[in-house]
Amino acid sequence: IANWLKSNISSKDNYAETRTMPRYNIKGSKEGQWIPTPPDYLDAIEPHWNKIKPIYLDSASQFAPKLELGYDMKEGSEFLNGLNEFYKFTKDSLNEEYIEIAKFWDCNPFVTEHVGHFMKGVKKITPGGHWVSIVKIVNRKNKENPSTAFKNYTLVSTTIMDAFISCWDEKFRSNLIRPETLVNTFIDPEWKPILVTPSFPEYTSGHSVVSGAASTMLTHLYGDSYDFLDDTEVEFGLPIRSFQSFKQAAAEAAISRYYGGIHYKEAIYDGLDQGESIAQFVLSKIQ
């Protein structure tokens, strides 16, 4: 792995250049395209992330999924039917378990809280950070030696890096509007999701892409049936959750975005497939 990285990674990754690129401009956006969401209507996060050089992928768009369900608010359209189903589920069918799952996998690194006229940012772990924490759990459970532990961290974290680049490339290409915006505009102006909607376009779900990628890599390393206790969120006041496999954890992480009210199902399921494809490609490169 180390030899492959040395021979294939350039020092010119374009990260520094993306720090000085202009903010994302929504002026002139077409109907159905992403716009900032409540409560703070923040600028788009990392709109130029796809310009960073991937570690393994040939290009940021190599695993671009096909968005088959386009924006269509006509009565009876598949898109509108899905939106109505989403609203009904999040309004009437959420139970304590679904809410617990949504909060456990929230992984929003910057949630704002409002107290009177004051706003503060609450720092939490990222989706990628959560999966790196799972690697730590695995290393400790197996009492891995430093060399194996380093290999595990490297494989998962570098795969996650490319998964994020791939996902963000698609987000700002399809530029699909978030369900929160549509529900508030066309169905129920008082509706709020369980989670704060992150400030970037809908498709695909970043957590789903990363979870698909990380779980595929970990399944390659430790097999389909690997039970573990995930205590990643304990420091944020949330209980430990148990899983019988990495794929089970990834599936729960992905659907948590639907429970939380921040993603359509298409973004979730297509995101999982996207992440799995990326991880399989990484494995083909390093084996």
Secondary structure, 3 states (H helix, E strand, C coil): CHHHHHHHCCCCCCHHHHCCCCCCCCCCCCCCECCCCCCCCCCCCCCCHHHCCCCCCCCCCCCCCCCCCCCCCCCCCHHHHHHHHHHHHHHHCCCHHHHHHHHHCCCCCCEEEEECCEEEEECCCCHHHHHHHHHHHHHHHHCCCHHHHHHHHHHHHHHHHHHHHHHHHHHHHHCECCHHHHHHHHHCCCCCCCCCCCCCCCCCCHHHHHHHHHHHHHHHHHCCCCCEEECCCHHHCCCCEEECCHHHHHHHHHHHHHHCCCCCHHHHHHHHHHHHHHHHHHHHHHC
